[in-house]
Amino acid sequence: MSLRKITQLVPAMEVTEGAGVHVYRTIGTPARRNLDPFLMLDQFSTDNPDDYIAGFPEHPHRGFNTFTYMLDGHMQHADSMGNRGDLEPGGAQWMKAGSGVIHSEMPQQISGRMRGFQLWINLPAAKKMTAPAYQDIRAAEIPEVTDDQSRVRVLVGTYGGKTGPVSDTDTRVEYLDVTLPPDQSFNHETAPQHTVFILLFEGTAAVADTPVPAQHLAVLGKGDRLTLQAGEEGARFLLVSGRPIGEPIVQYGPFVMNTRAEIEQAIADYRDGRLVQDVSPG
């Protein structure tokens, strides 16, 4: 077995999204445009309502999946499929944009802490124009694996004999929220062909003896296992992996396709009211 080591530390870049929401982006920046199959990773974390109150009014997507995980706060989702869902502490949402969806994510609070993550996951060319889909996941639906050394919430994939509520057959994503007490280690086997990253968001830690700075994403190199050591404050981090698609990525804002012509078609479809359409499931 070979140990995965850090190949890149990606600093978070503060950007403004939606109608003025402040987020910290790691994947999807000049330092890391994408990390196949992952397209973007945003973290939002603030106690200031001015940073989130404007929310994300209606906007389009085509060609990929989004996965939102809320730690603190309350957002409401609504979309052109007729779905409505509440994203509350500990809950998550999986949305396949597919051929096209228009949705909004709006705060349901006027004060207090808002904290969570949104990950964009690419779809293979054969699935980009299939019907959109949506899954609302309550906190109680997310299994946990606990022992004296760790607490692991299994959002996507399988860990410790427990399987998360989201099934991703296209890229086989594994998405774990791991909490370690001070000075404890975490060891985990990973599929050798998968892309793997870690986002440390509480405490301090090192991967294969290399410290991970605050507000940085750690991209891990090839291997089939990883080891992370928490510091004296303990650590909490996202461990995410997925099978690369290996296809061209052409992105224009909320549209991610394989060619420039497909992007131009998506823009025209949205402009002319054809983005949301009836297509066969897939």
C-alpha positions in Angstrom: 0.0 0.0 0.0 1.3 3.5 -0.8 0.6 6.6 1.2 -0.9 9.7 -0.4 1.0 12.9 0.2 0.1 16.5 -0.3 0.9 17.7 -3.9 -0.6 21.2 -3.6 -1.9 23.5 -0.9 -4.6 25.7 -2.4 -5.3 29.0 -0.5 -8.9 30.1 -0.2 -9.9 33.2 -2.2 -12.7 35.4 -1.0 -15.3 36.0 -3.7 -18.8 37.4 -3.8 -21.6 35.2 -5.2 -25.4 35.4 -5.6 -26.7 38.8 -4.7 -23.7 39.6 -2.5 -22.8 36.5 -0.4 -19.2 36.3 0.8 -17.6 32.9 0.2 -14.1 31.4 0.4 -13.3 29.4 -2.8 -10.5 26.9 -3.2 -11.3 24.8 -6.2 -12.4 27.1 -9.1 -9.7 29.7 -8.5 -6.6 30.7 -10.6 -4.5 28.5 -8.3 -6.7 25.5 -9.0 -9.2 25.8 -11.9 -10.7 22.3 -11.3 -9.7 19.0 -9.8 -11.4 16.3 -12.0 -14.2 15.5 -11.3 -14.6 18.5 -9.0 -15.2 21.9 -10.5 -15.6 24.3 -7.5 -15.6 24.3 -3.7 -17.0 27.2 -1.7 -17.0 27.6 2.0 -19.2 30.1 3.7 -18.7 31.0 7.4 -19.9 34.2 9.0 -21.8 35.6 11.9 -22.5 38.8 10.0 -25.9 38.8 8.3 -24.7 41.4 5.8 -22.4 38.7 4.4 -25.3 36.3 3.6 -28.7 37.9 3.9 -29.0 38.7 0.1 -28.8 35.0 -0.6 -28.8 33.4 -4.1 -31.9 34.5 -6.1 -33.0 32.5 -9.1 -30.1 31.4 -11.3 -29.5 28.7 -13.9 -27.2 25.6 -14.1 -26.5 23.0 -16.7 -24.1 20.0 -17.0 -23.0 19.1 -13.4 -24.1 18.3 -9.9 -24.1 20.5 -6.8 -23.7 19.2 -3.2 -24.4 21.6 -0.4 -23.6 20.7 3.2 -24.8 23.0 6.0 -23.2 23.2 9.4 -25.0 26.2 10.9 -27.9 28.3 9.7 -31.0 27.8 7.6 -31.4 28.2 3.8 -34.4 27.4 1.6 -34.1 25.8 -1.8 -36.7 26.2 -4.6 -36.3 25.2 -8.3 -37.9 24.9 -11.7 -38.7 21.2 -11.0 -41.1 22.3 -8.3 -38.9 21.2 -5.5 -38.7 23.1 -2.2 -36.5 22.1 0.6 -35.1 23.5 3.9 -31.3 23.2 4.4 -30.8 23.3 8.2 -27.9 22.5 10.5 -26.3 19.2 9.7 -28.4 18.7 6.6 -27.4 18.5 2.9 -28.8 18.8 -0.6 -27.8 17.0 -3.8 -28.9 18.6 -7.1 -28.3 17.3 -10.6 -28.6 20.2 -12.9 -28.4 17.9 -16.0 -30.0 19.5 -19.0 -30.9 22.6 -17.1 -32.5 23.9 -13.9 -33.2 27.3 -12.5 -33.1 27.5 -8.7 -32.6 29.8 -5.7 -31.1 29.4 -2.2 -32.3 32.0 0.2 -31.5 32.5 3.9 -34.4 31.9 6.3 -32.7 33.9 9.1 -31.8 37.5 9.7 -29.1 37.0 12.3 -26.9 34.3 13.6 -24.2 32.1 12.1 -24.3 30.8 8.6 -21.7 28.1 7.8 -21.3 25.3 5.3 -19.9 24.2 1.9 -21.0 23.8 -1.7 -19.2 21.4 -4.0 -19.7 21.3 -7.8 -19.1 17.8 -9.3 -18.9 17.3 -13.1 -21.1 15.0 -15.1 -19.8 12.9 -18.0 -20.8 14.0 -21.5 -23.4 11.2 -21.8 -25.2 12.5 -18.7 -25.0 16.3 -19.1 -28.3 16.5 -21.0 -30.3 14.1 -18.9 -33.2 15.2 -16.7 -32.4 17.2 -13.6 -33.0 15.7 -10.1 -33.0 16.9 -6.5 -32.5 15.2 -3.1 -33.1 16.9 0.3 -31.2 15.2 3.2 -32.1 15.8 6.8 -29.4 15.7 9.5 -30.9 12.6 11.0 -30.5 10.7 7.7 -26.7 11.1 7.7 -25.1 8.1 9.4 -22.2 8.5 11.9 -19.4 6.2 12.8 -17.9 7.0 16.2 -15.2 5.6 18.4 -12.7 7.0 21.0 -10.5 8.4 18.2 -12.9 9.9 15.7 -16.5 10.9 14.7 -17.2 10.5 10.9 -20.4 11.7 9.3 -20.9 9.7 6.0 -22.6 12.0 3.6 -21.7 10.3 0.3 -20.1 6.9 -0.1 -19.4 4.1 2.5 -17.3 4.2 5.6 -17.1 1.9 8.6 -19.9 -0.3 7.2 -22.3 2.7 6.9 -23.5 4.2 3.6 -24.5 7.8 3.1 -27.9 8.9 1.8 -26.6 10.1 -1.6 -25.7 7.6 -4.4 -23.4 8.9 -7.1 -22.9 6.2 -9.8 -21.1 8.6 -12.2 -18.0 9.6 -10.2 -18.3 7.4 -7.1 -17.9 10.4 -4.8 -17.0 9.8 -1.1 -17.7 12.8 1.1 -16.9 12.5 4.8 -17.0 15.0 7.7 -14.3 13.8 10.1 -13.8 15.1 13.7 -10.6 14.1 15.6 -9.8 14.8 19.3 -6.4 16.4 20.1 -3.3 14.4 18.9 -5.3 11.6 17.3 -4.7 10.1 13.9 -7.0 9.1 11.1 -6.1 6.4 8.6 -8.2 5.6 5.6 -7.9 3.5 2.4 -8.9 5.2 -0.9 -9.5 4.0 -4.4 -6.1 4.3 -6.1 -7.6 5.9 -9.3 -9.6 8.5 -7.4 -8.9 12.2 -7.0 -8.6 13.0 -3.2 -8.6 16.3 -1.3 -8.9 17.4 2.3 -10.3 20.7 3.6 -9.4 21.5 7.2 -11.9 23.9 8.7 -11.4 23.5 12.5 -8.2 23.0 14.5 -4.8 22.0 13.2 -3.6 18.9 11.4 -0.9 17.4 9.2 -1.2 14.9 6.3 1.7 12.5 6.0 3.6 14.8 8.4 3.0 17.9 6.2 1.0 20.6 8.1 -2.1 21.9 6.4 -2.4 25.7 6.9 -5.7 27.3 7.9 -8.0 28.3 4.9 -6.1 25.9 2.6 -7.3 22.9 0.6 -4.8 20.0 0.5 -4.7 18.1 -2.8 -3.4 14.6 -2.3 -1.2 12.7 -4.8 -1.4 9.1 -6.0 -1.7 6.2 -3.5 -4.3 4.0 -1.9 -4.3 5.2 1.7 -3.9 8.4 3.7 -3.0 9.4 7.3 -3.9 12.6 9.0 -2.7 13.6 12.5 -4.7 16.1 14.5 -2.8 18.9 16.4 -3.2 19.8 20.1 -6.5 21.6 19.3 -8.0 18.6 17.6 -9.2 18.8 14.0 -12.3 18.7 11.8 -12.1 18.3 8.1 -13.8 17.2 4.9 -12.3 14.2 3.2 -13.6 14.0 -0.4 -12.7 11.7 -3.3 -14.1 10.9 -6.7 -13.4 9.1 -9.9 -12.0 11.4 -12.6 -14.1 11.7 -15.8 -11.1 12.5 -18.1 -13.1 14.7 -20.6 -12.6 18.3 -21.7 -14.1 20.9 -19.4 -15.5 24.1 -20.8 -17.1 26.3 -18.2 -18.9 29.6 -18.5 -20.3 30.7 -15.2 -23.1 28.3 -14.2 -22.8 26.1 -17.4 -20.2 23.3 -17.6 -20.0 21.4 -20.9 -17.4 19.7 -23.1 -17.2 22.2 -26.0 -17.6 25.9 -26.6 -20.5 25.2 -29.0 -22.4 23.5 -26.2 -21.7 26.5 -23.9 -23.1 28.8 -26.6 -26.1 26.6 -26.9 -26.7 26.7 -23.1 -26.5 30.5 -23.1 -28.9 30.8 -26.0 -31.3 28.3 -24.4 -31.3 30.3 -21.1 -31.8 33.6 -23.0 -34.7 32.2 -25.0 -36.4 30.3 -22.2 -35.5 26.8 -23.4 -33.0 25.9 -20.6 -35.7 24.0 -18.6 -37.0 21.3 -20.9 -38.6 17.8 -20.9 -35.9 15.1 -21.3 -35.7 11.5 -20.5 -34.3 10.5 -17.1 -30.8 9.2 -17.0 
